[in-house]
Amino acid sequence: MDLSKETIEEMDTSQERESTKKVEAALFIAGRFLSLQELIALTDVNPILLKKILSDLTDKYKDNGMEIIQRDNLWKMDVSQEYTYMVNRLATGSSEFTKAEQETLAIIAYKQPMKQSVLVKIRGNKAYEHIKKFTDMNLINKKKMGHTAELTLTDNFHEYFNVNKGEKLPDNP
C-alpha cells in the first residue's frame, strides 16, 4: 500500500483527535488533579503530545463554563470560577448532606481547628455521626487530643467545594 503524504497527515490528525478526546474524558471524569504520569497511564498518550493536548485544551476551554486548571505538574478540569457558586449551591443543596450535616460541616469549616467536644456541645450527639461521615468522605481530619479530638478540614474538602485554603467562604449571592 502506497501512503501519500496527505494520507499520513490525515492519520496523524485523526490519532491526535482521538488522543485529545481520551485526555478530555480522563480530566472530566477524574474530578481531581491528575499528574502527567497518571494521564499517560490512563490514556496511553505520548508525553510530548500530551503536553500539547493539555495546552490546546486549556485554550479551548478559556472563556467557557469549564476550564482546565494547572497547578504545579497537576491538571484538572473544573467549572469556571465565575460559576462555582452554582456548583456549591448544587453540592450543598443536594441530598448528599442533610441540613443538619451541612450546618455541622459549616461550623467545622468556620471554627477549625476545633475540638470535637465543643462541636458536640453546639450540635448535640448527632454530631458524632456527622463527623464519622465527613471523615469517611475525607472532608475532615480527626486527630486524637486527650479525651477528645481535633477537627480540621482536608485538602479534599477544598477540592470538593472548590474553595482555596484560607479563602473566606462567600455569602450566598
Contacts in CASP RR format, 6 or more apart in sequence:
PFRMAT RR
TARGET T0000
AUTHOR 0000-0000-0000
METHOD contacts of the structure
MODEL  1
MDLSKETIEEMDTSQERESTKKVEAALFIAGRFLSLQELIALTDVNPILL
KKILSDLTDKYKDNGMEIIQRDNLWKMDVSQEYTYMVNRLATGSSEFTKA
EQETLAIIAYKQPMKQSVLVKIRGNKAYEHIKKFTDMNLINKKKMGHTAE
LTLTDNFHEYFNVNKGEKLPDNP
16 49 0 8 1.000
16 53 0 8 1.000
19 43 0 8 1.000
19 45 0 8 1.000
19 49 0 8 1.000
19 50 0 8 1.000
19 53 0 8 1.000
20 53 0 8 1.000
20 56 0 8 1.000
20 57 0 8 1.000
22 42 0 8 1.000
22 43 0 8 1.000
22 44 0 8 1.000
22 45 0 8 1.000
23 39 0 8 1.000
23 43 0 8 1.000
23 45 0 8 1.000
23 50 0 8 1.000
23 53 0 8 1.000
23 54 0 8 1.000
23 57 0 8 1.000
24 57 0 8 1.000
24 77 0 8 1.000
26 34 0 8 1.000
26 39 0 8 1.000
26 42 0 8 1.000
26 43 0 8 1.000
27 34 0 8 1.000
27 39 0 8 1.000
27 57 0 8 1.000
27 68 0 8 1.000
27 75 0 8 1.000
27 76 0 8 1.000
27 77 0 8 1.000
28 77 0 8 1.000
30 76 0 8 1.000
30 77 0 8 1.000
31 76 0 8 1.000
31 77 0 8 1.000
31 78 0 8 1.000
32 76 0 8 1.000
32 159 0 8 1.000
33 69 0 8 1.000
33 71 0 8 1.000
33 74 0 8 1.000
33 75 0 8 1.000
33 76 0 8 1.000
33 159 0 8 1.000
34 42 0 8 1.000
34 74 0 8 1.000
34 75 0 8 1.000
34 76 0 8 1.000
35 73 0 8 1.000
35 74 0 8 1.000
35 75 0 8 1.000
36 47 0 8 1.000
36 50 0 8 1.000
36 51 0 8 1.000
36 73 0 8 1.000
36 75 0 8 1.000
39 45 0 8 1.000
39 50 0 8 1.000
39 54 0 8 1.000
39 75 0 8 1.000
40 46 0 8 1.000
40 47 0 8 1.000
40 50 0 8 1.000
43 50 0 8 1.000
45 53 0 8 1.000
54 68 0 8 1.000
54 70 0 8 1.000
54 75 0 8 1.000
57 68 0 8 1.000
57 77 0 8 1.000
58 67 0 8 1.000
58 68 0 8 1.000
58 70 0 8 1.000
61 67 0 8 1.000
61 68 0 8 1.000
61 77 0 8 1.000
64 80 0 8 1.000
65 79 0 8 1.000
65 80 0 8 1.000
65 82 0 8 1.000
65 83 0 8 1.000
66 77 0 8 1.000
66 78 0 8 1.000
66 79 0 8 1.000
66 80 0 8 1.000
67 77 0 8 1.000
67 78 0 8 1.000
67 79 0 8 1.000
67 80 0 8 1.000
67 81 0 8 1.000
68 75 0 8 1.000
68 76 0 8 1.000
68 77 0 8 1.000
69 75 0 8 1.000
69 76 0 8 1.000
69 77 0 8 1.000
69 78 0 8 1.000
78 162 0 8 1.000
79 86 0 8 1.000
79 87 0 8 1.000
79 162 0 8 1.000
84 162 0 8 1.000
85 170 0 8 1.000
85 173 0 8 1.000
87 162 0 8 1.000
88 161 0 8 1.000
88 162 0 8 1.000
89 172 0 8 1.000
91 160 0 8 1.000
91 161 0 8 1.000
92 102 0 8 1.000
93 102 0 8 1.000
97 105 0 8 1.000
100 123 0 8 1.000
100 126 0 8 1.000
100 130 0 8 1.000
101 130 0 8 1.000
101 133 0 8 1.000
101 134 0 8 1.000
103 123 0 8 1.000
104 119 0 8 1.000
104 123 0 8 1.000
104 126 0 8 1.000
104 127 0 8 1.000
104 130 0 8 1.000
104 131 0 8 1.000
104 134 0 8 1.000
105 130 0 8 1.000
105 134 0 8 1.000
105 139 0 8 1.000
105 140 0 8 1.000
107 114 0 8 1.000
107 119 0 8 1.000
107 122 0 8 1.000
107 123 0 8 1.000
108 114 0 8 1.000
108 119 0 8 1.000
108 134 0 8 1.000
108 140 0 8 1.000
108 151 0 8 1.000
108 153 0 8 1.000
109 153 0 8 1.000
109 157 0 8 1.000
109 169 0 8 1.000
110 169 0 8 1.000
111 118 0 8 1.000
112 140 0 8 1.000
112 151 0 8 1.000
112 152 0 8 1.000
112 153 0 8 1.000
113 150 0 8 1.000
113 151 0 8 1.000
113 152 0 8 1.000
114 150 0 8 1.000
114 151 0 8 1.000
115 145 0 8 1.000
115 148 0 8 1.000
115 149 0 8 1.000
115 150 0 8 1.000
115 151 0 8 1.000
116 127 0 8 1.000
116 131 0 8 1.000
116 142 0 8 1.000
116 148 0 8 1.000
116 149 0 8 1.000
116 150 0 8 1.000
116 151 0 8 1.000
117 147 0 8 1.000
117 148 0 8 1.000
119 127 0 8 1.000
119 131 0 8 1.000
119 151 0 8 1.000
120 127 0 8 1.000
120 128 0 8 1.000
123 130 0 8 1.000
131 140 0 8 1.000
131 142 0 8 1.000
131 151 0 8 1.000
134 140 0 8 1.000
135 141 0 8 1.000
135 142 0 8 1.000
137 156 0 8 1.000
137 160 0 8 1.000
138 154 0 8 1.000
138 156 0 8 1.000
139 153 0 8 1.000
139 154 0 8 1.000
139 156 0 8 1.000
139 157 0 8 1.000
139 160 0 8 1.000
140 151 0 8 1.000
140 152 0 8 1.000
140 153 0 8 1.000
140 154 0 8 1.000
140 157 0 8 1.000
141 151 0 8 1.000
141 152 0 8 1.000
141 153 0 8 1.000
141 154 0 8 1.000
142 149 0 8 1.000
142 150 0 8 1.000
142 151 0 8 1.000
143 149 0 8 1.000
143 150 0 8 1.000
143 152 0 8 1.000
155 165 0 8 1.000
158 164 0 8 1.000
158 165 0 8 1.000
163 169 0 8 1.000
END
